[in-house]
Amino acid sequence: MTERLWFNGAMQDRDAVGIDPADRGLLLGDGVFETMRVQAGRIVHLERHMARLYAGLETLMIPSPERERVEAALVCVITGNAMQAGSLRLTITRGCGPRGLLPPEGAAPTIMIVPFPPAAVPMPDAHLVISRMRRDETSPLSRAKTLNYLPNILALMEARQRGGTEAVLLNMAGRVAEASASNLLIQRDGMLLTPPVAEGALPGIARSVLLDMRLARERALTRADLLAAEAVVLVNSMSVRAAVSLDAAPLSREAATVARIRAALMS
């Protein structure tokens, strides 16, 4: 796959793209993004990604580009790189502005779409660590996929420092919200359960598919629920994987559960 991406209205070589130093996405994390899986030359769950993207733009009060134009640009990147599999990272920032927090009137959003090849190997099973970082379930930003991912980054770094491979973020009430880059599900009595968005969970795409298929239900979860579960699984648009420990304590595993979730998301 060649290194051609979309930047502000045109396909360009990666090396030719330059980010304006006044771009608020770079300076302030003022923007949203989506990571979308490409399979058989098309974007999987495109409608869901677009719905979340535009909800995030509305939350951040960023002027929304025409959806048809954005979707046409996505297709252009797929065809321009002859993609059959892999992923696209779509980033929209508020655009450029003067120094300071208040955005200027009439700022033109920056739109960038970057292609990535498929992962060389599947992601391994996760060793979870409960992070000191918290998700603020009362903030509208907990429902938007914004460019400011520092709490998740710090949580994952903390997990690695403590011997884990993935972090679990609790909400301000001390209940489970999500993992650093995935939604979290447990299996209890054969039923899949996942924290509600009201608990601070990002409204993930894979999560929404499982809920709509009635393969999962929303339920507030605690650390004790994870330890007692028949299985703990992490899902996002790019992967499904089992969690095998929590703070070094072993978790129960059911390979059939992971396979069932993966099959549902691939259908």
PEPE-V403818 format. One record per pair of residues at least 12 apart in sequence whose C-alpha atoms are under 7 Angstrom apart, sorted by the first residue. I is the first residue (numbers start at 1). J is the second residue. D is the distance in whole Angstrom. If there is no record, write none. Layout:
BEGIN
I_J_D, I_J_D
END
This chain:
BEGIN
1_81_6, 1_82_7, 1_83_7, 2_81_6, 4_81_7, 5_77_6, 5_113_6, 5_114_5, 5_115_7, 6_73_7, 6_77_6, 6_112_5, 6_113_5, 6_114_7, 7_111_6, 7_112_5, 7_113_7, 8_110_6, 8_111_5, 8_112_6, 22_96_5, 22_97_6, 22_98_7, 23_95_5, 23_96_4, 23_97_7, 24_93_7, 24_94_6, 24_95_6, 24_96_6, 24_97_7, 25_93_5, 25_94_7, 25_95_7, 29_147_5, 29_148_5, 30_93_6, 30_94_6, 30_147_7, 31_92_6, 31_93_4, 31_94_6, 31_146_6, 31_147_5, 32_53_7, 32_56_7, 32_57_7, 32_91_6, 32_92_6, 32_93_6, 32_145_6, 32_146_4, 32_147_5, 33_53_7, 33_90_5, 33_91_4, 33_92_6, 33_145_6, 33_146_6, 33_147_7, 34_49_7, 34_53_7, 34_89_6, 34_90_5, 34_91_7, 35_87_7, 35_88_6, 35_89_5, 35_90_6, 36_87_5, 36_88_5, 36_89_6, 36_237_7, 37_86_6, 37_87_4, 37_88_7, 37_237_6, 37_238_6, 38_84_7, 38_85_5, 38_86_5, 38_87_5, 39_84_6, 39_85_5, 39_86_7, 40_84_5, 40_85_6, 41_78_7, 41_83_6, 41_84_4, 41_85_6, 48_205_6, 49_205_7, 56_144_5, 56_145_7, 62_94_6, 85_117_7, 85_118_6, 86_116_6, 86_117_4, 86_118_4, 87_115_6, 87_116_5, 87_117_7, 87_118_7, 88_113_6, 88_114_6, 88_115_5, 88_116_6, 89_113_6, 89_114_5, 89_115_6, 90_112_6, 90_113_4, 90_114_7, 91_111_6, 91_112_5, 91_113_6, 92_109_6, 92_110_6, 92_111_5, 92_112_7, 93_109_5, 93_110_5, 93_111_7, 94_107_7, 94_108_7, 94_109_5, 94_110_6, 95_107_6, 95_108_5, 95_109_4, 95_110_5, 125_241_6, 125_242_5, 125_243_6, 125_244_6, 126_165_6, 126_166_6, 126_242_6, 126_243_4, 126_244_6, 127_164_5, 127_165_5, 127_166_6, 127_243_6, 127_244_6, 127_245_5, 127_246_6, 128_164_6, 128_165_6, 128_166_5, 128_167_5, 128_168_6, 128_243_7, 128_245_6, 128_246_5, 128_247_6, 129_159_5, 129_164_6, 129_166_6, 129_167_5, 129_168_6, 129_246_6, 129_247_5, 130_167_6, 130_168_5, 130_169_6, 130_247_7, 131_155_6, 131_158_7, 131_159_7, 131_167_6, 131_168_6, 131_169_6, 133_151_6, 133_155_6, 133_169_6, 134_169_6, 134_170_5, 134_171_5, 134_172_6, 135_169_6, 135_170_6, 135_171_5, 135_172_6, 135_177_7, 135_200_6, 136_171_6, 136_172_6, 136_200_6, 137_171_6, 137_172_7, 137_198_6, 137_199_5, 137_200_4, 142_200_6, 142_201_7, 142_202_6, 143_202_5, 143_203_6, 144_202_7, 152_180_5, 155_167_6, 155_180_7, 156_180_6, 166_179_7, 166_180_7, 167_179_5, 167_180_6, 168_180_6, 171_199_7, 171_200_6, 175_221_6, 175_222_5, 176_195_7, 176_221_5, 176_222_5, 176_223_7, 177_195_6, 177_199_6, 177_200_5, 177_201_5, 178_201_5, 182_234_6, 182_235_5, 182_236_5, 183_204_7, 183_207_7, 183_234_6, 183_235_5, 183_236_6, 184_233_6, 184_234_5, 184_235_6, 185_232_6, 185_233_5, 185_234_6, 186_226_7, 186_229_6, 186_231_6, 186_232_4, 186_233_6, 187_229_6, 187_230_5, 187_231_5, 187_232_7, 188_229_6, 188_230_6, 191_216_7, 192_215_7, 192_216_5, 192_217_6, 193_216_5, 193_217_5, 193_218_6, 193_219_6, 194_216_7, 194_217_6, 194_218_5, 194_219_6, 195_218_5, 195_219_5, 195_220_5, 195_221_6, 196_218_5, 196_219_6, 196_220_7, 204_236_7, 205_236_7, 205_237_6, 206_235_6, 206_236_5, 206_237_6, 206_265_7, 227_251_6, 229_252_7, 230_252_5, 230_253_6, 231_252_5, 231_253_5, 231_254_6, 233_258_7, 240_258_7, 240_262_6, 241_258_7, 242_258_7
END
